[in-house]
């Protein structure tokens, strides 16, 4: 009698355990759960990419500083740069732009005139 009770209890416990396991797995496979899992994975991947980009940026700045020191680019210049050069001014000898002789030639039949008759 004790053996039967033991095996009956063991079978019932195994059935409850298996049913619970199957129900959990079914809940994980619902569309809402799958969408939430995918969103969590995407957010996690984004954080890893951001961390990678920050590491690359820090290492790049460190390496640029090393190269600048090795090439002497980070030293302050001993003399000042020369003043910027001025621009030459050209005087308009024809007055208004419309009084220019080239402008007045063939303005009615020029290539750019789109109002001519065809």
ChimeraX attribute file (.defattr): number of C-alpha atoms within 10 A of each C-alpha:
attribute: neighborCount
match mode: 1-to-1
recipient: residues
	/A:1	5
	/A:2	7
	/A:3	8
	/A:4	9
	/A:5	10
	/A:6	11
	/A:7	11
	/A:8	12
	/A:9	12
	/A:10	12
	/A:11	12
	/A:12	12
	/A:13	12
	/A:14	12
	/A:15	12
	/A:16	12
	/A:17	11
	/A:18	12
	/A:19	12
	/A:20	12
	/A:21	11
	/A:22	12
	/A:23	11
	/A:24	11
	/A:25	11
	/A:26	11
	/A:27	12
	/A:28	14
	/A:29	12
	/A:30	10
	/A:31	10
	/A:32	11
	/A:33	13
	/A:34	13
	/A:35	12
	/A:36	12
	/A:37	13
	/A:38	12
	/A:39	12
	/A:40	12
	/A:41	12
	/A:42	12
	/A:43	12
	/A:44	12
	/A:45	12
	/A:46	12
	/A:47	12
	/A:48	12
	/A:49	12
	/A:50	12
	/A:51	12
	/A:52	12
	/A:53	12
	/A:54	12
	/A:55	12
	/A:56	12
	/A:57	12
	/A:58	12
	/A:59	12
	/A:60	12
	/A:61	12
	/A:62	12
	/A:63	12
	/A:64	12
	/A:65	14
	/A:66	13
	/A:67	13
	/A:68	13
	/A:69	12
	/A:70	10
	/A:71	10
	/A:72	10
	/A:73	11
	/A:74	12
	/A:75	9
	/A:76	7
	/A:77	8
	/A:78	6
	/A:79	6
	/A:80	6
	/A:81	7
	/A:82	6
	/A:83	6
	/A:84	6
	/A:85	6
	/A:86	6
	/A:87	6
	/A:88	6
	/A:89	6
	/A:90	6
	/A:91	7
	/A:92	8
	/A:93	8
	/A:94	10
	/A:95	9
	/A:96	8
	/A:97	12
	/A:98	10
	/A:99	10
	/A:100	12
	/A:101	9
	/A:102	10
	/A:103	10
	/A:104	11
	/A:105	10
	/A:106	10
	/A:107	11
	/A:108	12
	/A:109	12
	/A:110	10
	/A:111	9
	/A:112	9
	/A:113	10
	/A:114	10
	/A:115	8
	/A:116	10
	/A:117	5
	/A:118	4
